[in-house]
């Protein structure tokens, strides 16, 4: 059983929801929940086997500048973004979603293709329901 935020984060990583939908959802959360979501995303990146080599592409995909604090932190392989000031949280979210997307795509391609039983890799496409 996946929690609602886990479903949304995995839908974002798998392209089942757009980055704009993800940011809209994230920004609708109370600040405490946004911080918890960033913590969960950092854990998901680790579970998906994110690599330091993924950081430049993550920064490029996220649309944030390499000089923004979350990007500088990630370049140094530091994930404590949930502790940043509130105005940095959305940038951190965009960056960690990009990193998670890269790592999870690689994981699904290399290790889970055609034989995966992970609930989070077998989500229904919300665009095809209803």
Buried (B, 14 or more C-beta within 10 A) or exposed (E): EEEEBBBBBBBBBBEBBEBEBBBEBBEEBEEEEBBBBBBBBBEBBEEBEBEEEBBEEBBEBBEBEEEBBBBEBBBEEEBEBBEBEEEBBBBBBBBBBBBBBBBBBBBBEEEBEEEEEEEBBEBEEEEEEE
